Amino acid sequence: MLRVTCAALVAAISTLGCTASDNSGLPKRVPAKAIVLYEGEPVEGATVTFGGADIRGAVGNTDESGEVRLWTYEPGDGVIPGTYTVAIRKLEVLALPNPEEVTPEEYAKAAREMNRALGGAPRHLVPKKYSKAETSELTAEVVDGGENVFTFELED
């Protein structure tokens, strides 16, 4: 019985430590979610950046439904309340095919095309103006105690 009591006490103390306030000295963060749509469709694989001159920004990548939970210091930790400018970027990802699944000629052609593409500017898959906070005209106000869900409908 004594072993069970000690184990329960250790578990209770451990749980208490996990639920105590953040003593790391980092600013308070709150949950925030963004939804990105382009031409009415969810945008998967876009990088969403909340930036601010006076506070540390937040970032995240959209999932297949165009949603992202933003984080500041580590995934899942949320966003510091404040006013942010927003940038959204999705670039074309280049990859060579699996050499075991194509002919040597097809592989060589794909490699030439990739080298040509790498020599130029990256191709934006959403309008380029959204890739920088200075040109996106997107903003977000993250509040403590608020819902903090932001929908961004991108247009050409």
DSSP file (Angstrom, degrees, kcal/mol; ACC not computed):
  #  RESIDUE AA STRUCTURE BP1 BP2  ACC     N-H-->O    O-->H-N    N-H-->O    O-->H-N    TCO  KAPPA ALPHA  PHI   PSI    X-CA   Y-CA   Z-CA
    1    1 A M     >        0   0    0      0, 0.0     4,-2.2     0, 0.0     5,-0.2   0.000 360.0 360.0 360.0 -36.9    0.0    0.0    0.0
    2    2 A L  H  >  +     0   0    0      1,-0.2     4,-2.5     2,-0.2     5,-0.2   0.882 360.0  53.2 -63.6 -38.5    2.9    2.3    0.8
    3    3 A R  H  > S+     0   0    0      2,-0.2     4,-2.7     1,-0.2    -1,-0.2   0.919 109.1  48.5 -62.4 -44.2    4.3    1.9   -2.7
    4    4 A V  H  > S+     0   0    0      2,-0.2     4,-2.7     1,-0.2    -2,-0.2   0.912 111.8  49.8 -62.7 -43.2    1.0    2.8   -4.3
    5    5 A T  H  X S+     0   0    0     -4,-2.2     4,-2.3     2,-0.2    -2,-0.2   0.914 112.7  46.2 -63.3 -44.2    0.7    5.9   -2.1
    6    6 A C  H  X S+     0   0    0     -4,-2.5     4,-2.6     2,-0.2    -2,-0.2   0.915 113.3  49.7 -64.6 -42.5    4.2    7.0   -3.0
    7    7 A A  H  X S+     0   0    0     -4,-2.7     4,-2.5     1,-0.2    -2,-0.2   0.911 111.4  49.0 -62.8 -41.6    3.7    6.4   -6.7
    8    8 A A  H  X S+     0   0    0     -4,-2.7     4,-2.4     2,-0.2    -1,-0.2   0.895 111.1  50.4 -64.6 -39.2    0.4    8.3   -6.6
    9    9 A L  H  X S+     0   0    0     -4,-2.3     4,-2.4     2,-0.2    -2,-0.2   0.916 111.1  48.0 -64.5 -44.2    2.2   11.2   -4.8
   10   10 A V  H  X S+     0   0    0     -4,-2.6     4,-2.5     1,-0.2    -2,-0.2   0.919 112.5  49.4 -62.2 -43.6    5.0   11.3   -7.4
   11   11 A A  H  X S+     0   0    0     -4,-2.5     4,-2.5     2,-0.2    -2,-0.2   0.904 111.0  49.7 -62.3 -42.0    2.4   11.2  -10.2
   12   12 A A  H  X S+     0   0    0     -4,-2.4     4,-2.3     2,-0.2    -2,-0.2   0.914 112.1  47.1 -64.0 -43.3    0.4   14.1   -8.6
   13   13 A I  H  X S+     0   0    0     -4,-2.4     4,-2.2     2,-0.2    -2,-0.2   0.907 112.3  50.4 -65.6 -41.2    3.5   16.2   -8.1
   14   14 A S  H  X S+     0   0    0     -4,-2.5     4,-1.6     1,-0.2    -2,-0.2   0.921 111.8  47.6 -62.1 -44.6    4.6   15.5  -11.7
   15   15 A T  H  X S+     0   0    0     -4,-2.5     4,-1.6     1,-0.2    -1,-0.2   0.899 109.5  53.6 -64.1 -40.6    1.2   16.5  -13.0
   16   16 A L  H  X S+     0   0    0     -4,-2.3     4,-0.8     1,-0.2    -1,-0.2   0.911 107.6  51.0 -60.4 -42.8    1.2   19.6  -10.9
   17   17 A G  H  < S+     0   0    0     -4,-2.2     3,-0.4     1,-0.2    -1,-0.2   0.860 108.8  51.8 -63.1 -35.2    4.5   20.6  -12.4
   18   18 A C  H  < S+     0   0    0     -4,-1.6    -1,-0.2     1,-0.2    -2,-0.2   0.797 113.5  43.1 -72.3 -29.1    3.2   20.1  -16.0
   19   19 A T  H  < S+     0   0    0     -4,-1.6    -1,-0.2    -3,-0.2    -2,-0.2   0.472  90.6 107.5 -97.7  -1.3    0.1   22.3  -15.4
   20   20 A A  S  < S-     0   0    0     -4,-0.8     3,-0.1    -3,-0.4    -3,-0.0  -0.238  83.9 -77.7 -70.6 166.4    1.9   25.1  -13.6
   21   21 A S        -     0   0    0      1,-0.1     2,-0.6     2,-0.1    -1,-0.1  -0.198  57.1 -87.9 -64.0 157.2    2.4   28.4  -15.3
   22   22 A D        +     0   0    0      1,-0.2     3,-0.4    -3,-0.1    -1,-0.1  -0.548  43.1 179.4 -70.5 111.1    5.2   28.8  -17.8
   23   23 A N        +     0   0    0     -2,-0.6    -1,-0.2     1,-0.2    -2,-0.1   0.193  54.2 101.9 -96.9  15.7    8.3   29.8  -15.8
   24   24 A S  S    S-     0   0    0      2,-0.1    -1,-0.2     1,-0.1    -2,-0.1   0.626  91.6-119.7 -76.4 -12.5   10.6   29.9  -18.9
   25   25 A G        +     0   0    0     -3,-0.4    -2,-0.1     1,-0.3    -1,-0.1   0.446  70.0 134.3  86.2  -0.5   10.5   33.7  -19.0
   26   26 A L        -     0   0    0      1,-0.1    -1,-0.3     3,-0.0    -2,-0.1  -0.503  63.9 -95.9 -80.6 152.6    8.9   33.6  -22.5
   27   27 A P        -     0   0    0      0, 0.0    -1,-0.1     0, 0.0     2,-0.1  -0.251  49.5 -88.6 -63.7 155.6    5.9   35.8  -23.3
   28   28 A K        -     0   0    0     53,-0.0     2,-0.3     1,-0.0    50,-0.0  -0.400  44.7-159.7 -64.4 138.6    2.4   34.4  -23.0
   29   29 A R        -     0   0    0     51,-0.2    51,-0.3    48,-0.1    49,-0.1  -0.922   4.8-162.2-120.7 149.8    1.1   32.7  -26.2
   30   30 A V  B     -A   79   0A   0     49,-3.0    49,-3.1    -2,-0.3   114,-0.1  -0.920  34.1 -89.8-126.7 153.9   -2.4   31.9  -27.2
   31   31 A P        +     0   0    0      0, 0.0     2,-0.3     0, 0.0    40,-0.1  -0.363  47.7 175.6 -62.6 140.0   -3.9   29.5  -29.8
   32   32 A A        -     0   0    0     38,-0.4    38,-2.1   110,-0.1     2,-0.4  -0.987   9.9-169.1-147.7 139.0   -4.3   31.0  -33.3
   33   33 A K  E     -Bc  69 149B   0    115,-2.7   117,-2.8    -2,-0.3     2,-0.4  -0.978   3.4-161.7-130.5 140.9   -5.4   29.4  -36.5
   34   34 A A  E     -Bc  68 150B   0     34,-2.3    34,-2.2    -2,-0.4     2,-0.4  -0.928   4.0-157.6-119.1 148.4   -5.3   30.6  -40.1
   35   35 A I  E     -Bc  67 151B   0    115,-2.9   117,-3.4    -2,-0.4     2,-0.5  -0.996  10.6-159.1-123.6 126.6   -7.2   29.3  -43.0
   36   36 A V  E     + c   0 152B   0     30,-2.8     7,-2.2    -2,-0.4     2,-0.4  -0.929  12.4 176.5-114.6 125.6   -5.9   30.0  -46.5
   37   37 A L  E     -Dc  42 153B   0    115,-2.8   117,-3.3    -2,-0.5     2,-0.4  -0.963   8.4-173.4-124.4 142.2   -8.0   29.9  -49.6
   38   38 A Y  E >  S-Dc  41 154B   0      3,-2.8     3,-1.7    -2,-0.4   117,-0.1  -0.984  80.2  -6.9-136.8 126.1   -7.1   30.7  -53.2
   39   39 A E  T 3  S-     0   0    0    115,-1.1    -1,-0.1    -2,-0.4   116,-0.1   0.857 131.2 -58.7  54.7  37.4   -9.7   30.8  -56.0
   40   40 A G  T 3  S+     0   0    0    114,-0.3    -1,-0.3     1,-0.2   113,-0.0   0.412 117.2 108.3  78.4  -0.9  -12.2   29.5  -53.4
   41   41 A E  E <  S-D   38   0B   0     -3,-1.7    -3,-2.8     1,-0.0    -1,-0.2  -0.823  76.7-102.4-110.9 147.2  -10.1   26.4  -52.7
   42   42 A P  E     -D   37   0B   0      0, 0.0     2,-0.7     0, 0.0    -5,-0.2  -0.376  32.7-134.1 -63.0 144.1   -8.0   25.4  -49.6
   43   43 A V    >   -     0   0    0     -7,-2.2     3,-0.5    22,-0.1     2,-0.3  -0.902  19.0-160.5-105.6 113.2   -4.3   25.9  -50.1
   44   44 A E  T 3  S+     0   0    0     -2,-0.7    19,-0.2     1,-0.2    20,-0.1  -0.720  70.2  18.8 -90.6 140.8   -2.2   23.0  -48.9
   45   45 A G  T 3  S+     0   0    0     17,-1.8     2,-0.3    -2,-0.3    46,-0.3   0.662  83.1 142.1  80.2  17.0    1.5   23.4  -48.2
   46   46 A A    <   -     0   0    0     -3,-0.5    16,-2.5    17,-0.2     2,-0.6  -0.665  48.7-130.4 -88.1 147.4    1.6   27.2  -47.9
   47   47 A T  E     -EF  61  89C   0     42,-3.3    42,-2.3    -2,-0.3     2,-0.5  -0.879  20.8-161.8 -97.0 123.9    3.8   28.9  -45.3
   48   48 A V  E     -EF  60  88C   0     12,-3.0    12,-1.3    -2,-0.6     2,-0.5  -0.922   6.9-170.9-108.5 127.4    1.9   31.5  -43.2
   49   49 A T  E     -EF  59  87C   0     38,-2.8    38,-2.3    -2,-0.5     2,-0.6  -0.977  12.9-162.8-124.3 124.3    4.0   34.0  -41.3
   50   50 A F  E     -EF  58  86C   0      8,-2.9     8,-2.2    -2,-0.5     2,-0.3  -0.929  23.8-179.3 -99.1 120.5    2.7   36.5  -38.8
   51   51 A G  E     + F   0  85C   0     34,-3.0    34,-2.8    -2,-0.6     2,-0.3  -0.894  11.5 177.4-123.1 152.5    5.4   39.2  -38.3
   52   52 A G        -     0   0    0      3,-0.5     5,-0.1    -2,-0.3    32,-0.1  -0.990  31.7-136.3-152.1 145.6    5.5   42.3  -36.1
   53   53 A A  S    S+     0   0    0     -2,-0.3    -1,-0.1     1,-0.2    31,-0.1   0.841 106.8  34.8 -69.6 -32.9    8.1   45.0  -35.5
   54   54 A D  S    S+     0   0    0      2,-0.1     2,-0.3     1,-0.0    -1,-0.2   0.591 118.6  43.7-101.6 -12.4    7.6   44.9  -31.7
   55   55 A I  S    S-     0   0    0     28,-0.2    -3,-0.5    25,-0.0     2,-0.1  -0.935  90.0 -92.3-135.0 156.4    6.9   41.3  -31.0
   56   56 A R        -     0   0    0     -2,-0.3    24,-0.4    -5,-0.1    -3,-0.1  -0.444  48.7-127.5 -65.8 136.1    8.3   37.9  -32.1
   57   57 A G        -     0   0    0     -2,-0.1     2,-0.3    -5,-0.1    -6,-0.2  -0.050  13.9-134.1 -77.9-178.9    6.4   36.5  -35.1
   58   58 A A  E     -E   50   0C   0     -8,-2.2    -8,-2.9    21,-0.1     2,-0.3  -0.914  18.2-172.4-136.5 161.0    4.7   33.2  -35.6
   59   59 A V  E     +EG  49  71C   0     12,-2.5    12,-2.1    -2,-0.3     2,-0.3  -0.952  10.8 156.0-150.3 164.1    4.7   30.7  -38.4
   60   60 A G  E     -E   48   0C   0    -12,-1.3   -12,-3.0    -2,-0.3     2,-0.4  -0.921  33.4-114.0 180.0 165.3    3.1   27.5  -39.7
   61   61 A N  E     -E   47   0C   0     -2,-0.3     8,-0.3   -14,-0.2   -14,-0.2  -0.933  33.7-116.4-116.0 136.8    2.4   25.4  -42.8
   62   62 A T        -     0   0    0    -16,-2.5   -17,-1.8    -2,-0.4     6,-0.2  -0.352  24.1-141.5 -72.5 148.7   -1.2   24.7  -44.1
   63   63 A D    >   -     0   0    0      4,-2.3     3,-2.2   -19,-0.2   -17,-0.2  -0.213  44.8 -73.5 -93.8-170.0   -2.6   21.2  -44.2
   64   64 A E  T 3  S+     0   0    0      1,-0.3   -20,-0.2   -20,-0.1    -2,-0.1   0.719 133.7  53.0 -63.1 -21.2   -4.8   19.7  -46.9
   65   65 A S  T 3  S-     0   0    0      2,-0.2    -1,-0.3   -22,-0.1   -22,-0.1   0.338 119.7-108.6 -94.5   7.3   -7.8   21.8  -45.7
   66   66 A G  S <  S+     0   0    0     -3,-2.2   -30,-2.8     1,-0.3     2,-0.3   0.592  77.7 131.4  79.6  10.6   -5.8   25.0  -45.9
   67   67 A E  E     -B   35   0B   0    -32,-0.2    -4,-2.3    -6,-0.1     2,-0.3  -0.704  32.3-178.8-101.9 149.3   -5.6   25.3  -42.1
   68   68 A V  E     -B   34   0B   0    -34,-2.2   -34,-2.3    -2,-0.3     2,-0.7  -0.992  22.9-144.4-144.8 136.7   -2.6   26.0  -39.9
   69   69 A R  E     -B   33   0B   0     -2,-0.3     7,-0.3    -8,-0.3   -36,-0.2  -0.916  34.1-135.9 -96.4 117.6   -2.1   26.3  -36.2
   70   70 A L        -     0   0    0    -38,-2.1     8,-0.6    -2,-0.7   -38,-0.4  -0.385  21.6-169.2 -80.1 151.7    0.5   28.9  -35.7
   71   71 A W  B     -Gh  59  78C   0    -12,-2.1   -12,-2.5     6,-0.2     8,-0.2  -0.969  17.4-167.2-141.2 156.1    3.5   28.7  -33.4
   72   72 A T  S    S+     0   0    0      6,-0.6    -1,-0.1     2,-0.4     7,-0.1   0.842  85.6   5.0-108.8 -56.0    6.1   31.1  -32.0
   73   73 A Y  S    S+     0   0    0      1,-0.4     6,-0.0     5,-0.2    -2,-0.0   0.769 133.6   0.4-104.7 -35.8    8.9   29.2  -30.3
   74   74 A E  S >  S-     0   0    0      4,-0.1     3,-2.1     0, 0.0    -2,-0.4  -0.985  94.1 -73.5-153.1 150.7    8.0   25.6  -30.9
   75   75 A P  T 3  S+     0   0    0      0, 0.0    -5,-0.1     0, 0.0    -4,-0.1  -0.150 116.7  17.3 -50.3 131.9    5.2   23.8  -32.7
   76   76 A G  T 3  S+     0   0    0     -7,-0.3    -5,-0.1     2,-0.0    -6,-0.1   0.367  91.0 108.3  92.2  -4.3    2.0   24.0  -30.8
   77   77 A D  S <  S-     0   0    0     -3,-2.1    -6,-0.2     1,-0.2     2,-0.1   0.593  70.1-139.7 -88.4  -7.2    2.8   26.8  -28.5
   78   78 A G  B     -h   71   0C   0     -8,-0.6    -6,-0.6    -4,-0.2     2,-0.3  -0.407  25.1 -56.7  90.4-164.0    0.6   29.5  -30.1
   79   79 A V  B     -A   30   0A   0    -49,-3.1   -49,-3.0    -8,-0.2   -22,-0.1  -0.931  42.1-112.8-127.1 142.7    1.1   33.2  -30.8
   80   80 A I        -     0   0    0    -24,-0.4    62,-0.2    -2,-0.3   -51,-0.2  -0.611  47.8-104.0 -70.8 128.5    2.0   36.2  -28.6
   81   81 A P  S    S+     0   0    0      0, 0.0     2,-0.3     0, 0.0    62,-0.2  -0.274  75.9  89.0 -55.8 138.3   -1.1   38.5  -28.5
   82   82 A G  E    S- I   0 142C   0     60,-1.7    60,-2.9    -3,-0.0     2,-0.4  -0.945  78.1 -58.9 159.5-176.4   -0.6   41.6  -30.7
   83   83 A T  E     - I   0 141C   0     -2,-0.3     2,-0.3    58,-0.2    58,-0.2  -0.832  52.5-174.3-100.1 132.2   -1.0   43.1  -34.2
   84   84 A Y  E     - I   0 140C   0     56,-3.1    56,-2.1    -2,-0.4     2,-0.3  -0.911  26.6-136.3-127.6 149.5    0.7   41.3  -37.0
   85   85 A T  E     -FI  51 139C   0    -34,-2.8   -34,-3.0    -2,-0.3     2,-0.4  -0.790  34.7-140.1 -92.0 151.0    1.4   41.8  -40.7
   86   86 A V  E     -FI  50 138C   0     52,-2.3    52,-0.6    -2,-0.3     2,-0.4  -0.933  19.8-173.7-123.9 136.2    0.8   38.5  -42.6
   87   87 A A  E     -F   49   0C   0    -38,-2.3   -38,-2.8    -2,-0.4     2,-0.4  -0.976   4.2-168.8-123.3 141.9    2.7   36.9  -45.5
   88   88 A I  E     +F   48   0C   0     42,-3.5     2,-0.4    -2,-0.4   -40,-0.2  -0.994  10.7 175.8-132.5 126.2    1.6   33.7  -47.2
   89   89 A R  E     +F   47   0C   0    -42,-2.3   -42,-3.3    -2,-0.4     2,-0.4  -0.992  14.9 174.2-136.9 136.4    3.9   31.9  -49.6
   90   90 A K        -     0   0    0     -2,-0.4    35,-3.4   -44,-0.2    36,-0.7  -0.936  15.9-172.3-138.4 117.0    3.6   28.7  -51.6
   91   91 A L  B     -J  124   0D   0     -2,-0.4    33,-0.2   -46,-0.3     2,-0.2  -0.761  33.5 -96.4-107.8 152.9    6.4   27.8  -54.0
   92   92 A E        -     0   0    0     31,-2.6     2,-0.6    -2,-0.3    31,-0.2  -0.463  37.0-141.1 -64.0 134.1    6.7   25.1  -56.6
   93   93 A V        -     0   0    0     -2,-0.2     2,-0.4    29,-0.1    -1,-0.1  -0.890  12.9-151.7-102.0 125.0    8.6   22.1  -55.2
   94   94 A L        +     0   0    0     -2,-0.6     2,-0.3    20,-0.0    20,-0.0  -0.798  22.0 164.6 -99.1 136.4   10.9   20.5  -57.6
   95   95 A A        -     0   0    0     -2,-0.4    -2,-0.0    15,-0.0    19,-0.0  -0.992  32.9-123.8-149.7 142.3   11.8   16.8  -57.3
   96   96 A L        -     0   0    0     -2,-0.3    11,-0.1     1,-0.1    15,-0.0  -0.568  37.2-107.2 -80.2 148.4   13.3   14.2  -59.6
   97   97 A P        -     0   0    0      0, 0.0    -1,-0.1     0, 0.0     5,-0.1  -0.289  44.1 -86.0 -69.6 162.5   11.4   11.0  -60.3
   98   98 A N    >>  -     0   0    0      1,-0.2     3,-2.4     2,-0.1     4,-0.5  -0.583  36.0-140.4 -67.1 120.5   12.5    7.8  -58.8
   99   99 A P  T 34 S+     0   0    0      0, 0.0     3,-0.4     0, 0.0    -1,-0.2   0.725 100.4  60.1 -60.3 -20.5   15.1    6.4  -61.2
  100  100 A E  T 34 S+     0   0    0      1,-0.2    -2,-0.1     4,-0.0     3,-0.0   0.602 104.8  49.5 -80.5 -10.7   13.7    2.9  -60.8
  101  101 A E  T <4 S+     0   0    0     -3,-2.4     2,-0.3     2,-0.1    -1,-0.2   0.449 110.7  46.8-108.3  -2.0   10.2    4.0  -62.0
  102  102 A V  S  < S-     0   0    0     -4,-0.5     0, 0.0    -3,-0.4     0, 0.0  -0.887  87.5 -97.1-133.8 165.2   11.2    5.8  -65.3
  103  103 A T     >  -     0   0    0     -2,-0.3     4,-2.4     1,-0.1     5,-0.2  -0.390  39.2-109.5 -74.8 160.5   13.5    5.1  -68.2
  104  104 A P  H  > S+     0   0    0      0, 0.0     4,-2.4     0, 0.0     5,-0.2   0.861 121.0  53.3 -58.2 -34.6   17.0    6.6  -68.2
  105  105 A E  H  > S+     0   0    0      2,-0.2     4,-2.4     1,-0.2     5,-0.2   0.916 108.9  47.7 -66.6 -43.1   15.9    9.0  -71.0
  106  106 A E  H  > S+     0   0    0      2,-0.2     4,-2.3     1,-0.2    -1,-0.2   0.894 112.7  49.6 -64.4 -39.1   12.9   10.2  -68.9
  107  107 A Y  H  X S+     0   0    0     -4,-2.4     4,-2.4     2,-0.2    -2,-0.2   0.929 110.7  48.9 -65.3 -44.9   15.1   10.7  -65.9
  108  108 A A  H  X S+     0   0    0     -4,-2.4     4,-2.3     2,-0.2    -2,-0.2   0.902 111.4  50.1 -61.9 -41.6   17.7   12.7  -67.9
  109  109 A K  H  X S+     0   0    0     -4,-2.4     4,-2.4     2,-0.2    -1,-0.2   0.928 111.0  48.7 -62.7 -44.9   15.0   14.9  -69.4
  110  110 A A  H  X S+     0   0    0     -4,-2.3     4,-2.3     1,-0.2    -2,-0.2   0.889 110.5  51.7 -62.2 -39.4   13.6   15.6  -65.9
  111  111 A A  H  X S+     0   0    0     -4,-2.4     4,-2.4     2,-0.2    -1,-0.2   0.906 109.8  49.0 -65.2 -41.3   17.1   16.4  -64.6
  112  112 A R  H  X S+     0   0    0     -4,-2.3     4,-2.2     2,-0.2    -2,-0.2   0.923 112.0  48.8 -62.9 -43.6   17.6   18.9  -67.4
  113  113 A E  H  X S+     0   0    0     -4,-2.4     4,-2.4     1,-0.2    -2,-0.2   0.891 111.3  50.0 -63.8 -39.6   14.3   20.5  -66.8
  114  114 A M  H  X S+     0   0    0     -4,-2.3     4,-2.7     2,-0.2    -2,-0.2   0.930 109.7  50.0 -66.0 -44.5   15.0   20.8  -63.1
  115  115 A N  H  X S+     0   0    0     -4,-2.4     4,-1.0     1,-0.2    -2,-0.2   0.899 111.4  49.4 -60.1 -40.9   18.4   22.4  -63.7
  116  116 A R  H >< S+     0   0    0     -4,-2.2     3,-0.6     1,-0.2     4,-0.4   0.929 112.6  47.4 -63.1 -45.0   16.8   24.9  -66.0
  117  117 A A  H >< S+     0   0    0     -4,-2.4     3,-1.3     1,-0.2    -2,-0.2   0.875 107.3  56.4 -65.0 -37.8   14.1   25.7  -63.4
  118  118 A L  H 3< S+     0   0    0     -4,-2.7    -1,-0.2     1,-0.3    -2,-0.2   0.743  98.9  62.4 -67.8 -21.6   16.7   26.0  -60.6
  119  119 A G  T << S+     0   0    0     -4,-1.0    -1,-0.3    -3,-0.6    -2,-0.2   0.634 104.5  54.7 -77.0 -13.7   18.6   28.7  -62.6
  120  120 A G  S <  S-     0   0    0     -3,-1.3     3,-0.1    -4,-0.4    -3,-0.0  -0.375 102.3 -66.6-108.8-172.3   15.5   31.0  -62.5
  121  121 A A        -     0   0    0     -2,-0.1    -1,-0.2     1,-0.1    -2,-0.1  -0.439  62.3 -94.1 -73.1 149.6   13.3   32.6  -59.9
  122  122 A P        -     0   0    0      0, 0.0     2,-0.6     0, 0.0    -1,-0.1  -0.331  39.8-115.8 -63.5 148.0   11.1   30.2  -57.9
  123  123 A R        -     0   0    0    -31,-0.2   -31,-2.6    -3,-0.1     2,-0.4  -0.769  24.4-140.5 -89.9 122.6    7.6   29.8  -59.2
  124  124 A H  B     -J   91   0D   0     -2,-0.6   -33,-0.2   -33,-0.2     4,-0.1  -0.667  10.5-164.2 -83.2 133.5    4.9   31.1  -56.9
  125  125 A L  S    S+     0   0    0    -35,-3.4   -34,-0.2    -2,-0.4    -1,-0.1   0.491  82.0  39.7 -98.1  -6.5    1.7   28.9  -56.7
  126  126 A V  S    S-     0   0    0    -36,-0.7   -36,-0.2   -38,-0.1     5,-0.1  -0.924 120.0 -64.7-127.5 158.7   -0.3   31.7  -55.1
  127  127 A P    >   -     0   0    0      0, 0.0     3,-1.7     0, 0.0     4,-0.2  -0.128  44.7-131.4 -50.1 133.8    0.0   35.4  -56.1
  128  128 A K  G >  S+     0   0    0      1,-0.3     3,-2.2     2,-0.2     4,-0.3   0.761  98.7  74.4 -59.2 -29.4    3.5   36.6  -55.4
  129  129 A K  G >  S+     0   0    0      1,-0.3     3,-0.7     2,-0.2    -1,-0.3   0.772  92.2  56.6 -58.8 -24.8    2.2   39.8  -53.7
  130  130 A Y  G <  S+     0   0    0     -3,-1.7   -42,-3.5     1,-0.2    -1,-0.3   0.587  86.2  80.5 -81.8  -9.1    1.2   37.7  -50.7
  131  131 A S  G <  S+     0   0    0     -3,-2.2     2,-0.4    -4,-0.2    -1,-0.2   0.647  93.2  48.9 -75.2 -13.7    4.8   36.4  -50.2
  132  132 A K  S X> S-     0   0    0     -3,-0.7     4,-1.7    -4,-0.3     3,-1.1  -0.985  74.4-138.8-127.7 138.1    5.9   39.5  -48.3
  133  133 A A  H 3> S+     0   0    0     -2,-0.4     4,-0.8     1,-0.2   -47,-0.2   0.838 103.5  62.2 -60.4 -32.4    4.2   41.3  -45.5
  134  134 A E  H 34 S+     0   0    0      1,-0.2    -1,-0.2     2,-0.1    -4,-0.1   0.762 117.3  26.8 -66.6 -24.7    5.0   44.7  -47.1
  135  135 A T  H <4 S+     0   0    0     -3,-1.1    -1,-0.2    -6,-0.2    -2,-0.2   0.533 104.0  76.8-114.5  -9.5    3.0   43.8  -50.2
  136  136 A S  H  < S-     0   0    0     -4,-1.7    -3,-0.1    -6,-0.1    -2,-0.1   0.820  74.8-150.8 -74.4 -30.1    0.3   41.4  -48.9
  137  137 A E     <  +     0   0    0     -4,-0.8     2,-0.4     1,-0.3    -1,-0.1   0.677  51.5 134.5  63.1  18.6   -1.9   44.0  -47.2
  138  138 A L  E     +I   86   0C   0    -52,-0.6   -52,-2.3    -5,-0.2     2,-0.3  -0.814  28.8 173.2-100.3 139.3   -2.9   41.2  -44.8
  139  139 A T  E     -I   85   0C   0     -2,-0.4     2,-0.3   -54,-0.2   -54,-0.2  -0.931  13.7-163.7-138.0 162.8   -3.1   41.8  -41.1
  140  140 A A  E     -I   84   0C   0    -56,-2.1   -56,-3.1    -2,-0.3     2,-0.6  -0.986  11.2-151.3-148.6 139.4   -4.2   39.9  -38.0
  141  141 A E  E     -I   83   0C   0     -2,-0.3     2,-0.5   -58,-0.2   -58,-0.2  -0.935  16.0-161.1-111.8 106.9   -5.0   41.0  -34.4
  142  142 A V  E     -I   82   0C   0    -60,-2.9   -60,-1.7    -2,-0.6     2,-0.3  -0.787  13.4-169.0 -91.1 124.5   -4.3   38.1  -32.0
  143  143 A V    >   -     0   0    0     -2,-0.5     3,-1.2   -62,-0.2     2,-0.5  -0.877  26.8-113.8-119.3 147.5   -6.1   38.7  -28.7
  144  144 A D  T 3  S+     0   0    0     -2,-0.3     3,-0.1     1,-0.2     4,-0.0  -0.652 106.4  13.5 -74.5 124.2   -5.8   37.0  -25.3
  145  145 A G  T 3  S+     0   0    0     -2,-0.5    -1,-0.2     1,-0.3     2,-0.1   0.425 104.7 114.8  90.0  -1.5   -9.1   35.2  -24.7
  146  146 A G  S <  S-     0   0    0     -3,-1.2    -1,-0.3     1,-0.1    -4,-0.0  -0.416  78.6-111.0 -95.7 175.3  -10.4   35.5  -28.2
  147  147 A E        -     0   0    0     -2,-0.1  -114,-0.1    -3,-0.1    -1,-0.1   0.875  38.2-162.7 -73.7 -38.2  -11.1   32.9  -30.9
  148  148 A N        +     0   0    0      1,-0.2  -115,-2.7    -7,-0.1     2,-0.5   0.909  31.3 146.7  54.8  52.4   -8.1   33.9  -33.1
  149  149 A V  E     -c   33   0B   0   -117,-0.2     2,-0.5     2,-0.0  -115,-0.2  -0.986  26.2-169.5-116.2 122.4   -9.2   32.3  -36.3
  150  150 A F  E     -c   34   0B   0   -117,-2.8  -115,-2.9    -2,-0.5     2,-0.5  -0.954   8.4-160.8-119.8 124.7   -8.2   34.2  -39.4
  151  151 A T  E     -c   35   0B   0     -2,-0.5     2,-0.6  -117,-0.2  -115,-0.2  -0.912   5.9-167.1-105.5 125.3   -9.4   33.4  -42.9
  152  152 A F  E     -c   36   0B   0   -117,-3.4  -115,-2.8    -2,-0.5     2,-0.8  -0.948   3.4-166.7-115.5 114.1   -7.3   34.7  -45.8
  153  153 A E  E     -c   37   0B   0     -2,-0.6     2,-0.2  -117,-0.2  -115,-0.2  -0.873  17.6-149.9-101.0 104.9   -9.0   34.6  -49.2
  154  154 A L  E     -c   38   0B   0   -117,-3.3  -115,-1.1    -2,-0.8     2,-0.3  -0.507  14.5-170.2 -81.5 141.7   -6.2   35.3  -51.7
  155  155 A E              0   0    0     -2,-0.2   -29,-0.0  -117,-0.1  -117,-0.0  -0.916 360.0 360.0-129.1 153.9   -7.0   37.0  -55.0
  156  156 A D              0   0    0     -2,-0.3   -27,-0.1   -27,-0.0    -2,-0.0   0.487 360.0 360.0 -68.3 360.0   -5.0   37.6  -58.2
